[in-house]
Amino acid sequence: MTLSKPKPGPPKKPQPIRKAWKFCPHCGSAATKPGKHPFICASCGFTHFFGPVSAVGAIATDATGKVLLLIRAKDPGAGMYGLPGGFIDPGETAEQALQREVLEEVQLQVISYRYLVSFPNEYNYRGFVLPVTDMFFVVEVASFDSLHLADGEISGWHFCHPKKRDLNKMAFESNRQAMQVFLKQR
């Protein structure tokens, strides 16, 4: 007798990461109220707040004032526009993460930066939604001559004076909102 593989059903709707907590990480007891914020273990009282992770985004312009938009190679938002940036690592400042992420993603050296704005965001990763606080900076880079894409992260780039159609192609609402703030200040 051969068993057939079950046919895949519709994709699961992404859920907040807090719903993944089925057991207390301190004592191992089953969660009595999975998905609640904060998580409070009924057995040992361990409490965990599901605060957002932090990320940075860079708005870089060339000598003519055109903004560098990246074309995302991976989901979330594959094929849509994004800004150079990413998550802040433990022990790293937002400014250090900004410089590191720009260098990693597009091989550009940030020589100056100015904080612009922050917005809440959600990052859908493998079926779980992480709350994120995105912090955006206007950056100056040493030169665009070294612009080169990181393997697998980015599929291309586009310099433009962003219009509504470009903003509507942003992978993340927070990126679109930051670009709107930037364009208003110009």
N, C-alpha and C positions, 0 to 999 in steps of 0.2 A: 504494500500500500504506500502510495506517495502522498505526502502532504503538500498542499498548495499554500503559497504565501497568501496571507490575507491582503485583500485589495486596500490600498491606502484610501482613507476617507478624506474629507475636506481638511485643509490645513487647520491646525489648532489656532485659535485666536490668541495673540500674544497676551500675557498676563503680567501684572506687576510682580517684581522679584520677591516681594514679601510673601506672595502666595506659595512660593517654593519651600518655605520654611515649614516642614511637617513635624520636625523634632527640635527640641531644645539643644543648641550646640554646647551647652554647659553640662547638663545632666543626662541628656538623651531621651527624656520623656516626650511622649507624643504631644503635639500642640493641641490645646483644647479649643483655640480660636484661630486657626490658620488664616493668614491674610490680614489680620488686624495690625494696625499701626498705633503704638509700637508693639512689637512682639513681647509678650510677658508670659514667662513659663509659670503655669499654675503649681508645679511641683517645687521648684527651687527659687522662684522669683526673679530669675535672670531676665533682664530687660534689654532689648535692642531697638534702637530707632533707625528706621530706614531712610536716612538722610541722603541727599543727592551726592553723586560723585561730581568732580569738577573737571572741566575741559576748557581749552582755549581755542580761539580762532584768530587768524591773521588776515587783515585787509591790506594788501600790498598793491601799490599803483606804480606804473611805469612813468617815464618822463613826460608822457602826453596825458597822464591822468587816467589811463585805462586800468581797470581793476583785474587782477589775476584771479580767475575762477578755475577750479579744478574739476575734471570730469571723473566721478567716482567709478572705480572698477568693481567694487563689491557692495553688497547690500549691507546695511540699509541704504537705499537710494542709488543703486548701480545705474550708471548712465546719466545721472543728474549732476547738477553743479554743487560744489562744496567749496569751502575755504580751507587753506592750509591750516592744520591744527590737529588737536587730539586730546586725549586724556592726560591729566596731570598725574605723574607717578608719585608714590609715597616718598616723602622727604624732599620734594621738589617744590619750588615756588611757581606761581603762575607764569612769571616772566621767564624762568628757566625752561619751563615746559614749552612756552611759546617759541623760544629760540631753538630748542631741540626738535620740536615737531616740524617747524619750517625747514630746518636743515635735513631731517630724515625724509620728509615727503617730497621736497622739491630741490634739495641741495642748494638752498639760498641762505646766505649769512645775514641775519637780522642785525642792523647796526644801531637802530633806534626804534622805540615803540612808544605809543601813547594809548592809555586805557580809553576805550570808547563806551562800552555798555555791556550789561549782562542780561541774559534771558534764560528762563527755564526751558528745558528740552527733555525729550524722552528718547532713549536709545534702545531699539528693539534688537536684542542679542539672543539668538537661538531660542526664540519663543518667549523670552522674558523681557520685560520692559524695565529699564533702569532709569530712575530719575537723575537728571543731569543739570548742573548749572554751568552754562556756557558763558565764558568771559571773552569779549572781543577787544582786540587791539588794532590800531592803525600802525603799520610797520613800514620802516624804510629798510631796504636791503642794499647790500654793498653793490650788487650788479645783478642783472637778470641773465648775464652771459653764461652762468653756470647752471641755469635752470635745467633740471633733469628729474625725471619721475622715478619714485621709489617703485621697485618691482612689485606688481600685483595690487598695490593700493590705489593707484591713480591711473586712468587710461589715457588721459590727455589734459590739455589746458586750453584756456580761452581768455584772451585779453579783450576787454570791452568797456564801453561806457554803459553800465547796466541800465537796461530799460525794464519795463514791467514784465515783458515776456521772459527776460533772463531771470528776474527775481522769482517768477512762477516756476522756474525749472530748478530751484534750489532744493536739495534733498531734505534739508531741515528747516522748519519754520523759524527757529532761532537765528539761522544764518540769514534768512530773508529779512527778518526784523532788524538785524544788525546792519545789513546793507542799506535798509531804508533810513536808519538813523545816520549812517555815514553820508548818504547822498543828500540828506536834508542839511547837513552841516557844511557841505561844500559851497 
